[in-house]
């Protein structure tokens, strides 16, 4: 058996935050816009702190969202009668598909602190039916590792399968480690991946690149590989991080406002459809 492909950090950076004021208190991009080819199949990931009124009724088409609640309570309302409340550790997966219309608002006077990842859809799935899936923390498998724990939200990791069912299969794992512990995270070697440090300080990959809270980075990968790969994580202090991975789509991406399509004409058509009422009534 050949040795596993060993991953490193390819690029890394720290989040720059904007203090926007009420109701969208603060925002920073974990995955900044306009680096789609580098992040493929992921598009952007925003970290937000906000109060009610920041994200009322709005449309989407052509991609998926994965919203992870770090703190506070988040109410989801869609125009198909859906209504739910997510709390810390919960996730909502949305397939916007052919046209979603929803609102994402904190409950009462809460300040919601969330990470929202935009995950692209291939051309063949951009007109699929809109759907939502809530993944509650109590339903997420936990795997004990030496000096820590994994929470497997999506994909098959460490012998368990996460409950999130995205149309484009990905892995999403939250990794907690005690100071001084090392863990080797196993991922398909053809998955493009990235990491975000939620707390503490870690050393990542074969080169032991240091990264601390609010640090993010892309991982090396072997796009034509068919085996597994190994990503080494060592905690220099008590640490928690998220690792995401997925197979690149390698399709043309045109993103404008709330729509992500394969051409500008398709984006323009999305705007026409929305204004013509084809996305349905407001979410309220």
PyMOL commands that set and color helices and strands:
alter all, ss='L'
color gray80, all
select helices_A, chain A and resi 36-39+123-125+137-139+264-275
alter helices_A, ss='H'
color red, helices_A
select strands_A, chain A and resi 5-6+9-14+17-19+26-31+42-50+58-60+63-71+74-78+83-86+91-95+100-106+112-120+131-135+141-145+148-154+156-157+160-161+170-177+182-188+192-199+201-204+209-212+215-219+228-235+239-246+254-256+259-261
alter strands_A, ss='S'
color yellow, strands_A
deselect
rebuild
show_as cartoon
